Amino acid sequence: MIKIAVDGMGGDYAPAVVVSGAESVARDKIAEIVLVGNEDAIRPLLKDSNGIEVIHTPVFVEMKESPSSALRKKRESSINKALELLKSGKVQAVVTAGNSGAAMAFAIFTLGRIGYVDRPAIATLHPNTRNSISILLDAGGNVDCKPIHLAQFAVMGDAFARCVLGVERPKIGLLSNGEEETKGNELTREAHALIKGLDLNYIGYVEGTDMHNGRADVVVSDGFVGNVALKITEGVAESLMVFFKDAIKKNLKARMGHLLMKEVFDELKGKMDPSEYGGAPLLGVDGVCIICHGKSDEKAIRNAVLLAKRFVENGLNESIKETLWQVTDQYKG
């Protein structure tokens, strides 16, 4: 059975929700779990320790702590201890809902990068109107990028869509301020020329709306723009649910309509719920690492472990390694 290390102290609601999510995974025999963190805080929360190992460390990274500070001062932290287990081969993946910047910094420091990868990227999953999933990367790991970094993101996103989502020939789009080749900035124009020369199903520039209409399976961006797009998407989804709730409360007709369409609303809520997808993989590091939202609940932790298991079983990193060489050769050529 696959063994996965979970950062027991990571997240706004840790360790309680992390322990609950880990227990549900172990109980259903989905994977063996190693909880890393303060044993004095974790043990009392465990109702059933079958399939769960606890590795003690009292050190953890605060959610608002700077990644550089954590890297210097907290090598014994729960997130880095989990990554060290992965590095040594004692587990096959790591899941954390902790400080995403610190998780990325420790992952690069402890695991290292896959060959030919300059910048690992955070990839997020988004439902679209074609009843499928679109991938956005980078969603916030790299604020300043070069054209070759975006090309590497395109290759990693292609491998992700093929290996994990089962898309045979993923459509790759480069996020810009218009579809025309005359649009974009210096970064996107250079990246556009580079990605066009790769053996990918590249469809050119795409706009923000294409993240949700299914035109592209993979949307590539630098981390600054990608994170802004991600946060706008999350904000709109949250606002829509508030609007619906407020409207339903206003009159009897609305409440009756809600009862009649409850299944529809529940399905919509499920598609817009980030916990359905668990977390975002950190692509480009030499190991499977899933970074969850800081506000992750039990369901999100469970689904993040399921996602990590799929990555391991489908050999995502091996697929990335097989194809990334062409980006560097193309760029140097």
Buried (B, 14 or more C-beta within 10 A) or exposed (E): EBBBBBBBBBBEBBBBBBBBBBBBBBEEEBBBBBBBBBBEBBBEBBEEEEBBBBBBBEBBBBBEBBBEEBBEEBBEBBBBBBBBBBBEEEBBBBBBBBBBBBBBBBBBBBBEBBEBBBBBBBBBBBBBEEEEBBBBBBBBBBEEBBBBBBBBBBBBBBBBBBBBBEBEEBBBBBBBEEBEEEBBEEBBBBBBEBBBBBEBBBBBBBBBEBBBEBBBBBBBBBBBBBBBBBEEBBEEBEEEBEEBEEEBEEEEEBEEBBEEEEEEBEEBBEBBBBBBBBBBBBBBBBBBBBBBBBEBBBBBBBBBBBBBBBBBEBEBBEBBBEBBEBBBEBBEE
